Amino acid sequence: MLSADDFQYAMETTAVVHEPDRRIETFGSTRFEFEILSEQMDSVGTVCIRRGEVSAEKPQLIKPDGFNDVELEGFDPRVMEVIEHLKSKGMDLGFLQYGFQFRRSDVSKEIVHDNIESVREKALAEVRRTGNPSLAIIESVDDAWEVGIMKFTLEMIMKSQEINRFDFKRRGLL
């Protein structure tokens, strides 16, 4: 279990170095692939690369109090603090429900003997080469890497809200 300080540190230091080209779909489920790069704390010059997927069901129109029923599957329970943090910062949560179930797929783990800058540049070069529109490359803290995934996912929610609202309005659902 993460301490409050560990959680806060992970929130402050996690950075998305490449975000997917797409946003959360308005009328269907969305799947993002991720690579989380994290320096190993107990071994100088080694980086852990975790690869996996995060999927979410389509956003739903809700009542203003509907965001209280967020379900998180496979994540540390402290990740709920991220949601509370965003609510306290004024994120408009009363219109669309993004508090659906997040499913974290099986995650592979690879240890690379190199520095974080070199690993980051290689990952960025690979995503430019492949053009994968659903890949996120995230730098996070090794022992709190799940906080990094959740922070990325919630940032994608914030960036998708305007598009999703427009889509609902265009179909006459708002």
N, C-alpha and C positions, 0 to 999 in steps of 0.2 A: 504494500500500500504506500502511495506517495505521501510525503509530508506536505503541508501547505506551502512551505518554502520551495520544495522540489517542483510542485505543481506551478507555482508562480514563475519560477525560473524557466520552466519549459514553455510556458505561455509567452514570456518575454523574449526568449531566444529563438523560438521556432520561426523559420523563414521559408516561404515558398520561393524557390529560385527559378522555377518554371511552372506556370499554371496552365491547365488544359485550355485548348482553344474553344471548348464548348462550355455551356452553362447547364444548370439543372433543368431538365426537360419539364415543360408545363403539364403535358398530358400523357406522360409515360415515365417509366422508371429510368434512372440514370446510373451509369457505371463509370467510375473513375479508376484508373490504375495509378498506383503510387510507387515511388522509390523514396525511401527515407534514408538519408545519409546522416550518420552520427559518428563522431569520434569516440573511440573506445577510451574510457577514463583510466583503465588499468594497464593500457599498453600504448606507448608512444608510437606514432606513425602507423596506426591501424584505424581503419574506418569500417563500420558495419553498414551494409546496404541491405535494407529490408524491402522486399517487393510484394505487392499484393493488390487487392481491389477493395473499393468501398462502393456499395450500391445503396440507392435510396429509392423508395417508391415516389410516385408523382405527388407534388404538393396538392393539398386539398383546401378548399374554402372552409373557414371555421368561424366560430363565434370568438369574441375577444378573449375569453378565458380558456379557449381550447388548447393553448400551448402548454398548459400544465401537465399534459399527459404524454410527455416525451418518453419514448422507450429507446434504450440503448442496448444493443446486443453485442457482447464480445468486447466491450470497452470497460476500462476502469471506472467505477461509479463516480469518482471525483470529476470526471469529464463533464458531469452535469453543471459543475461550477462555471464552465465556459459559457453555457447557455444563460445562466443567471447573470454572468458578467455582461454579456451582450444585451440582455434585457435592461440592465441598469444603465447602459450607455445609450438607451433610447432606440434600439433596433425595433422596428415596427413588426411586432409579432402577432398582432390581432387580426390580420387580414388573411394571410396564407399560413397554413400549417406545414412547416418543414420539420416538425417534431416527430416525424415518422421514424420507423425503425431503421437504424443503420446496421448493416451487416458487414462485418469485416471478414474477408475470405482468408483462406490459409495464407500465411505469410512465409515467404522463403527468406533465408538469411545468408548473406555472404560476407566474409571478412576479407578485406583487401589491405595489403601492406603498402600503404601510400599515404600521402597527406591529404587532408580534406579538400584543399584547393584543387589539386590534380584530379581527384575523384569527381568533384563537382564539374569541372571542365569536361571531363570525358562523358559524364552523364548528359550534359547539355549538348555536346557534339552529337551524341547518339540520338537524342530526341530531335535535333535538327535534321539529321540524316534520315530518320524513319518518318518524321512528320506525324507521329502518333497524336491525334487530337484529344485523347482522353487521359494523357499521362501528366501527372504532377510530380515534380521533383522537389522534395522538402528536406531542409536541414533541421534537425531537432536534437534533443538530448537523448542519449542512448537509453537510459533507464526510464525515460518518460516519453518514449517515441509515440505511444498511443495518443497522448495529449496533442502531439504534432499533427496526427491524422485528423483529430477532431477539430483542431483550430483551422486547418485547411478546409475541411468540409463546411464549417460554419461560415468561413469567409466566402466560400462559393455560394452559400445561401444568400448572403448579403448582396453579392454581385448579380444574382439571378432574379432577385425580387422584382425589379423594374420590368424586366422582360416578361416574367410570369404574369404580372399584373396586366400588362399590355395584352398578352394572349387571352387572358380571361375576359377582358373588356371587349376585345375584338370579336369574341364568340358570344357576346351578350350575357355572360355569366356574372357580370358585376354591374 
